[in-house]
Amino acid sequence: MSILPLRDKNGVVTHFAAIERDVTESKERELELDEMSRHDALSDLLNRRAFDQLLEDAFAKFQDTGEVFSVLAIDIDHFKSVNDQYGHHCGDQAICKVAEICKKVFNTSGSVGRTGGEEFSILIPNKDASGAALMAEHLRRNIEAASVITEKGAIRITTSIGVSEVVISDTKPLDLMLRADKALYTAKHNGRNQVREFEPETSICDLA
């Protein structure tokens, strides 16, 4: 609300006028735009920037309180072949199907982001790697049981998933994500469609 003085012809203030502006619609639009900037347009999951911010926040909380968390690094198997054989539209359908299942499985227990073309990341609070791996296996089975329907028939979707938990020696969130990516690479190298926890004896430098 703004209050403005009203003057007579001699410049003397004789009245005050109160002007009230309705900012509700403007605020709602501002919040809507902020929400859109945090989400991936195709999958409606958190985008890379928003997921990285959540990861930063979780890591800062871990440093302050010791509250453990884990991350999953997920990749759709043979995604390039899906695009090449069925077209990019079917590839988009596969991404949306995986996103839908991720949101359903981790509805209240984790934060899901699309962090690359066919890549997803999930932050799971209050779970060590073993607990997160059990949830990842449940997710993998749900995705494996699903399919994308196309004009050429149903496409079977599978995923490879890497798991890692935050540890006291981590100096930044990237350390955790590198380990999850390494575990993902191991899952893909060993035949795909499986969950792998990071093995500590494998150096992060191997990813370079």
C-alpha positions in Angstrom: 0.0 0.0 0.0 1.2 3.5 -0.9 0.1 6.7 0.8 0.3 9.9 -1.2 -0.3 13.5 -0.1 -3.0 15.5 -1.9 -2.4 19.3 -2.0 -4.6 22.2 -2.8 -3.8 24.9 -5.3 -1.5 26.6 -2.8 0.5 23.5 -2.3 -0.9 22.8 1.2 -1.5 19.1 2.0 -5.2 18.7 2.7 -5.8 15.0 2.2 -3.9 11.7 1.9 -4.7 9.0 -0.6 -4.0 5.4 0.0 -3.3 3.2 -3.1 -3.3 -0.5 -2.7 -1.9 -2.7 -5.4 -2.8 -6.4 -5.8 0.6 -8.2 -6.2 -0.8 -11.7 -5.8 -0.9 -12.4 -9.5 2.6 -11.0 -10.0 4.0 -13.1 -7.2 2.2 -16.2 -8.5 3.8 -15.7 -11.9 7.2 -15.1 -10.3 6.9 -18.4 -8.4 5.7 -20.2 -11.6 8.7 -18.9 -13.6 11.1 -19.9 -10.8 9.6 -23.4 -10.7 9.9 -23.7 -14.5 13.6 -22.7 -14.4 14.3 -25.6 -12.0 12.7 -28.3 -14.1 13.5 -30.1 -17.3 10.9 -29.4 -19.9 10.7 -32.9 -21.3 10.6 -35.1 -18.2 9.4 -32.5 -15.6 12.2 -33.7 -13.3 14.6 -31.3 -11.6 17.2 -30.1 -14.2 20.9 -30.3 -13.7 21.3 -26.9 -12.1 18.5 -27.6 -9.5 19.8 -31.1 -8.7 23.3 -29.8 -8.2 22.0 -27.2 -5.8 20.2 -29.9 -3.8 23.4 -31.9 -3.7 25.3 -28.9 -2.5 22.8 -28.4 0.3 22.8 -32.0 1.3 26.6 -32.0 1.4 26.7 -28.9 3.5 24.2 -30.5 5.9 26.4 -33.6 6.1 29.4 -31.5 7.0 27.4 -29.8 9.7 25.4 -32.6 11.2 26.9 -35.9 9.8 23.5 -36.8 8.2 24.4 -39.4 5.6 22.9 -39.5 2.1 23.5 -41.5 -1.1 23.2 -40.8 -4.8 22.2 -42.9 -7.7 23.6 -42.4 -11.2 21.3 -43.9 -13.8 21.7 -44.4 -17.5 19.2 -45.8 -20.0 20.8 -48.8 -21.7 21.4 -48.7 -25.5 19.6 -45.4 -25.7 21.4 -44.4 -29.0 20.1 -47.6 -30.6 16.5 -46.6 -29.6 16.9 -43.2 -31.2 18.5 -44.7 -34.3 16.0 -47.5 -34.8 12.8 -45.9 -33.7 13.4 -42.2 -33.9 14.0 -39.4 -31.4 10.3 -39.2 -30.5 10.5 -42.8 -29.1 13.7 -41.8 -27.4 11.8 -39.0 -25.7 9.1 -41.4 -24.7 11.7 -43.7 -23.1 13.0 -40.8 -21.1 9.5 -39.8 -20.0 8.7 -43.4 -19.0 11.9 -43.7 -16.9 11.2 -40.3 -15.3 7.6 -41.4 -14.5 8.8 -44.6 -12.8 11.6 -42.7 -10.9 9.0 -40.2 -9.5 6.7 -43.0 -8.5 9.3 -45.1 -6.8 11.0 -42.1 -5.0 7.8 -40.1 -4.5 8.7 -39.1 -0.9 12.0 -40.8 -0.3 14.3 -39.0 -2.8 14.9 -36.1 -5.2 15.1 -37.1 -8.9 16.8 -35.1 -11.6 17.4 -35.5 -15.3 21.1 -34.6 -15.5 21.9 -35.5 -19.1 20.4 -36.7 -22.3 19.5 -40.2 -21.0 21.0 -39.7 -17.6 19.3 -39.4 -14.3 20.4 -38.7 -10.8 18.6 -39.4 -7.5 19.6 -38.0 -4.1 18.4 -40.2 -1.2 18.6 -38.7 2.3 19.3 -40.8 5.4 20.4 -43.9 3.4 23.8 -45.5 3.2 25.0 -47.2 0.0 23.5 -50.6 1.0 20.1 -49.2 1.7 20.2 -47.0 -1.5 21.2 -50.1 -3.5 18.1 -51.9 -2.4 16.0 -49.0 -3.5 17.9 -48.8 -6.8 17.2 -52.5 -7.4 13.5 -52.0 -6.9 13.7 -49.1 -9.3 15.6 -51.2 -11.9 13.0 -54.0 -11.8 10.1 -51.5 -12.2 11.8 -50.0 -15.3 12.6 -53.4 -16.7 8.9 -54.4 -16.4 7.8 -51.4 -18.3 7.9 -50.7 -22.0 7.3 -47.9 -24.5 4.7 -48.6 -27.1 5.6 -47.5 -30.7 4.2 -48.1 -34.2 6.9 -50.8 -34.6 5.9 -52.6 -31.3 6.9 -52.3 -27.7 10.4 -51.2 -26.7 11.8 -52.9 -23.6 13.7 -50.4 -21.4 16.5 -51.3 -19.0 18.9 -49.2 -17.0 22.3 -49.4 -15.4 22.6 -47.8 -12.0 25.6 -46.8 -9.9 25.4 -46.1 -6.1 27.6 -44.2 -3.8 27.2 -42.7 -0.3 28.8 -39.6 1.1 31.9 -40.2 3.3 33.8 -38.0 5.7 36.8 -37.7 3.4 34.8 -36.1 0.7 35.8 -32.4 0.2 33.0 -31.6 -2.4 29.8 -33.1 -3.8 31.7 -33.9 -7.0 33.7 -36.6 -5.2 30.4 -38.4 -4.4 29.1 -38.1 -8.0 32.4 -39.3 -9.5 32.1 -42.5 -7.4 28.5 -43.0 -8.4 29.5 -42.5 -12.1 32.3 -45.1 -11.6 29.9 -47.6 -10.2 27.6 -46.9 -13.2 30.4 -47.5 -15.6 31.1 -50.9 -13.9 27.4 -51.8 -14.2 27.5 -51.0 -17.9 30.8 -52.7 -18.5 29.5 -55.9 -16.8 26.5 -56.3 -19.0 24.1 -53.5 -18.2 20.6 -53.8 -16.6 22.1 -54.0 -13.1 22.9 -52.0 -9.9 26.4 -51.6 -8.7 27.8 -50.0 -5.5 31.0 -48.1 -5.7 34.0 -50.3 -4.8 36.4 -48.3 -2.6 39.5 -50.0 -3.9 38.9 -48.5 -7.3 40.5 -45.0 -7.6 38.4 -42.0 -8.6 41.4 -41.0 -10.8 40.4 -43.9 -13.1 37.5 -41.7 -14.3 39.9 -39.1 -15.7 
